[in-house]
Amino acid sequence: MQIHFILNGNQEDPLGNPIPYVRSTRDALWRAEGKRYAAWKHYVRAAYLAAAASKGFLSAQEIMHLNVAGVKPITLERGQRARMDLTIYWKNGAHGDPDNIWKGIADALFKNDRNVDGSFESYVKTGGQGTVHVKLQTL
């Protein structure tokens, strides 16, 4: 499978920067930053599912199940690997670390991201919109 999709802004601001990874400790999801990060992961999954549906990779029934269950949509089989490459365009200079954006997107999409390799590059767009171009490939 090979798929490309774009994350425009974030769940709070369609022009905003992507939300960086937040380490999930025991009570992280009860804090404001944990709730914000959980909403970001849902936003990422929704963008992936829309792209997968448009490419015919998932049926409407599978998408509905994944949305209702709130589970991570990509499961790698034993020994299977994947690659995820990001191009991040920051809205402005006030942004997270690009490696934490990569980790957060992998965390949102993969049930087990241990066998996911990839890369990221980032650029500040003066007066622009925050976007992330995501290229995924299962190997």
C-alpha positions in Angstrom: 0.0 0.0 0.0 1.2 3.5 -0.8 -0.8 6.6 0.1 -0.3 10.3 0.3 -2.5 12.7 2.2 -2.3 16.3 3.6 -3.0 17.6 7.0 -4.2 21.1 6.8 -3.6 23.0 10.0 -4.9 21.2 13.1 -8.2 20.4 14.8 -8.4 23.8 16.4 -7.2 26.0 13.5 -7.3 25.2 9.8 -4.3 27.5 9.3 -2.4 26.4 12.5 0.7 24.3 13.0 0.6 20.6 13.6 0.5 19.4 17.2 3.6 17.6 18.6 3.7 14.3 20.3 2.8 14.2 24.1 4.1 11.4 26.1 1.2 9.4 27.5 1.9 8.8 31.2 -0.7 7.6 33.6 -2.7 10.8 33.8 -1.6 12.6 30.7 -5.0 12.3 29.0 -6.6 14.2 31.8 -4.4 17.3 31.4 -5.3 19.9 28.8 -2.2 19.1 26.6 -3.1 15.4 26.7 -6.7 16.1 25.6 -5.4 18.4 22.8 -3.0 15.7 21.6 -5.7 13.1 21.7 -7.9 15.4 19.5 -5.0 15.9 17.1 -4.6 12.1 16.7 -8.3 11.8 15.9 -7.8 14.6 13.3 -4.9 12.7 11.8 -6.8 9.4 11.6 -9.8 11.1 10.0 -7.5 12.6 7.2 -5.9 9.2 6.7 -9.3 7.4 6.5 -10.6 9.9 4.0 -7.6 9.4 1.8 -7.8 5.6 2.2 -11.4 5.7 1.2 -10.8 7.8 -1.9 -8.1 5.3 -3.0 -10.4 2.3 -2.3 -8.1 0.9 0.4 -10.9 0.7 2.9 -14.6 0.0 2.6 -17.2 2.4 4.1 -18.0 -0.3 6.7 -14.3 -0.6 7.7 -14.0 3.2 8.0 -17.2 3.4 10.1 -15.9 0.7 12.4 -12.5 2.4 12.8 -14.2 5.8 13.5 -16.6 4.4 16.1 -14.0 2.2 17.8 -11.4 5.0 17.7 -8.6 2.5 17.0 -5.4 3.0 15.1 -6.1 2.2 11.4 -2.8 0.5 10.4 -1.7 -2.8 11.7 1.6 -4.2 10.5 1.8 -8.0 10.3 4.7 -9.8 12.0 7.9 -8.8 10.2 6.2 -6.2 8.0 7.7 -2.8 7.8 6.4 0.6 6.8 7.9 3.9 5.8 6.4 7.4 6.6 7.9 10.5 5.1 6.7 14.0 6.1 7.2 17.4 4.6 6.1 19.9 7.2 5.2 23.5 6.4 5.0 25.6 9.6 2.6 28.5 9.7 5.2 30.5 11.6 8.3 30.2 13.8 6.3 29.2 16.9 6.1 25.4 16.4 7.0 22.1 17.9 10.0 19.9 17.0 9.6 18.2 13.7 10.6 14.8 15.1 7.7 15.1 17.6 5.3 15.8 14.7 6.6 12.6 13.0 6.2 10.6 16.2 2.7 11.9 16.9 1.5 11.1 13.4 3.0 7.6 13.6 1.4 7.2 17.0 -2.0 8.2 15.6 -1.9 5.8 12.7 0.0 2.6 13.6 -1.1 0.1 16.2 2.6 -0.7 16.7 5.0 1.8 15.2 8.1 -0.1 16.1 8.7 -1.1 12.5 8.1 2.2 10.9 11.0 4.1 9.4 11.0 7.4 7.6 12.0 11.0 7.4 10.9 14.5 7.9 11.8 17.9 6.6 10.3 21.2 7.6 10.1 24.8 6.3 8.6 28.0 7.8 6.0 29.6 5.4 5.9 33.3 6.3 2.2 34.2 6.6 1.3 30.8 5.4 -0.8 27.8 6.5 0.5 25.0 8.6 0.4 21.8 6.6 1.9 18.3 6.7 2.3 16.2 3.6 2.3 12.6 4.6 3.6 9.8 2.4 3.0 6.2 3.7 4.2 3.0 2.3 3.9 -0.5 3.7 6.9 -2.7 2.6 
